[in-house]
Amino acid sequence: MSKKEPTVQPGFTIVELMIAVMLAAIVMFGVGAMVVDSQRGWQRMYNHIYSDVATDSYVARKTFDSVVRKASSETFLLDAAGSWIEVYYYEDPNSAFVDSYARFSYDGIGQLDIEYGRLNPRQTLTVRTVCENVSSCVFKASGRSAQMILTLDDGSQTATIVSSSVMHNQ
Amino acid sequence: MAVKRPKSAGAFTLIEVIAAILILSIAVLGTSGYRYYAALDARKATMHTTAAGIGLLLCESWRGLSDPNTFNPDTYFGSDLAIAPITGFTWSAYEGFTPLGGYIVVADGCDYYALLSWKDVGTGLRALNVVVAWTYRGQVVTSIADIDKSFELTTYTSY
């Protein structure tokens, strides 16, 4: 009588499977943690540059600089509480008198506006919103320069900018 | 009669496992490296932008005054800007320039050191120089040698 040899089935034992699954889980957990952390870091950097607060503060600063820099230093109006400032400029480069005005105003409830208009007679041309999510905005002036201290807050991010510009024209 | 043992097949050798771990480690280290430098460069760029903004702010405010000698950023900005005179070290101005003062400006949690100096370059014409310097790691500055980076602006004003 010949003894039958045991048939060897290819496969893994339960112990091998458990060890393999455990190792795979550890590796996947590590990779997953790294991916999540990378995503958070990237999102943080992206928001730092492209969030509403960041872009609005950039637009507000550039608008304030460009308007004030072309304004006349002869005269300007400033609110006693600093909630608005009105500067005057030459719309027509051949004009001997200032013929236009721009008025920055903070409405106290989160919006910074700019109003453009003509003088003599005074006529409002356009009013547009510079930025929203404004938590505070104060205008100041000293000599030929005007300052804007603006704080933006959208609930998740806060930015404060202090901008100063010289009124270059006569 | 001896039972014939099945021939081992489909398993990894120790060398293969070590090689796999080595390759994985290199990949992880590489990923960590680029992430570290990406974050560091983003921080450096932000600090440079902030320093440029501080320099421009000081220049424009100083230039707007009818008498440039009266400019004192400490009292000029008051509580609107975290600014105070430098007390920890002395900072010399460029040759020929008269220092107006050195100041520490705190913005976004970092210290920026600003030196203001001026020079008369003609009758009624004055050059106003602002140097803004900072350190990348925020360490305490005890001498100008501790500074990592600086940004400089010069503007002219008639008086």
Interface residues (C-beta under 8 A of the other chain):
Chain A: K3 E5 P6 V8 P10 V27 G30 M34 S38 G41 M45 H48 V138 K140 S142 G143 R144 S145 A146 Q147 I149 I161 V162 S163 S164 S165 V166 M167
Chain B: M1 V3 K4 P6 A9 G10 L24 V28 T31 R35 A38 A39 A42 T46 G53 L56 L57 E60 S61 R63 G64 L65 S66 Y76 F77 D80 L81
